[in-house]
C-alpha cells in the first residue's frame, strides 16, 4: 500500500470542506482494478459499445483537486485531467457553486430562441482573453470537434473557398470532417469512410526529428500549400499551437508567425485549435501567446467549463459575421449551466493566479524529467509548456542517431504507474510519447511523488 500524506498548507486554494472530503494523496488499497471496478467493467462490457474504450478500467466515484477516487477506495494522482478538461481541478468549489446556482434558475431555453446573459458573458470573456487586439465575436457549441467543424464552416463562408489544410501529426476530432483532418487513421477513421474531401495534410515542424528552424519548416509548409492546394482555393489552415495527440509537439521558433503572415497575405483564415492547449493550460490563457502568434480564429473547449460540455469559436468580427442569420448555433450550444461554469473558471484563473500555477508545474516537472533523462537514455526529448509536458521515448542508444520510437516502453511505464496509483497517458504518432497533463491543482509534492513512481518504472525497464 502506498500512502503519501501532503500537508494541507501546501495545497492550492479551495474550500476546506472539499479538501477534507478527498485528501490530496496517493493511496492504493486493492489490486488495480479492484473488485468493484471489475464488477462494473463486466456490466459495462454487456451494454457499452466496444468502440468506447478506456485507458484504465477503474471506475471513479469521487474526484477533487488533483485526485481521483475509484469505487474501491483507491486514490490516483491524475496526470490526465480528462485529457485536459479539469485544468482548474476536479470539482473546484466556485464552479460547483456556479453550476448549482444556475441549475436552480434556468437549465435550458436555447439561446437562438430566448437568449440569456451567461452566453453573452462567456463571449465577452473570450473576446478579452483570446490573442489579438481587435473586435471579436463568438459562437458557443458543445464539443471540440464541433468547434473545429464550425471554424471551418465560417472560414469557408468568409473566403468563398473550399479547401482545408492541417499539419502532419495533428488531431482534431472524431466527426466526419475532423476524422479527415487527423493525421492518424487508426483508430479514429479506419472503416468509417467515406471521409470529407478537400482536406490537405501539410508538412509540420518537428524539431526533435527534422532539425529545421522555424523559418525552414514554414518554407516547406508554405511550398506544399502553394503547389499542392493552391492559395486561391484554400479557405483555412487549422493548427494546434502545441499538438495534443501528436505528442505535445512544440514547433520551432518563428514557425507559426511565418505561417500567419503567409495566410494573411493570401486571404487564408488561420485557425488556432486551442482545444487542449487553451484556458491557462500552458501558463498563458492560450498557447499561441508563447509563440507570438495572433490567429484569425481560436477554438476553445475542454478546460473552459471544468467538465461541463462547452466549446467556442472566437475570432475577428468580420470573419465571424460572414454567416447568414441562423447558419450557426444548435440546441445545446452555450447551455446556461455550462456557461455559468465557464464564467467561474475564468474567475478562478484570475483570482487564484492559475497562470502562475501552470508555470510552476512546468518548472517542477521539467527539472525532475531532466534528472531522469540523465539516468535513462530512452528519454530522447522533453518538451511542452506549463502543465502540458511530454517525453518522447526512443530505443536505447538511438537518441543521437536513428531516434527509433519506443512505444513498448511507454506502455510499460503507463501500466506500472497505474498499479501504483498514478494515471499517465500515452500520445504521439508512434505511441512513444508519455504526456503529463495534470490539473493546475497538482502540487510540487505530488509531482515529486509521481516522478518517484516513474523513476521506479524506468528502473524496471532497465
Secondary structure, DSSP 8 states (H G I E B T S, - for coil): --B----GGGS-S--HHHHHHS-SS-B--S-SS-HHHHHHHHHHHHHS-TTS--SS---EEEEEBTEEEETTS-EEEESSHHHHT-TT-BT-HHHHHHHHHHHHH-S---TTTS--HHHHHHHHHHHHHSS-SS-EEEEEESSHHHHHHHHHHHHHHHH---EEEEETT----SSHHHHHH-S--TTTTTT--S--SSEEEE----HHHH---HHHHHHHHHHHIIIII-GGGEEEEEE-SEETTTTSEE--TTHHHHHHHHHHHTT-EEEEE-TTTTTTTTSSSSGGGGGT---SEEEE-GGGGTTS--EEEEEEHHHHTTS-TTSS--SSTT-HHHHHHHHHHHHHHHHTTHHHHHHHHHHHHHHHHHHHHHH-TTEEEEEEETTEEEEEEB-TT-TTTT--B-HHHHHHHHHHHHHTTEE-EEESTTS-EEEE---TT--HHHHHHHHHHHHHHHHHH-
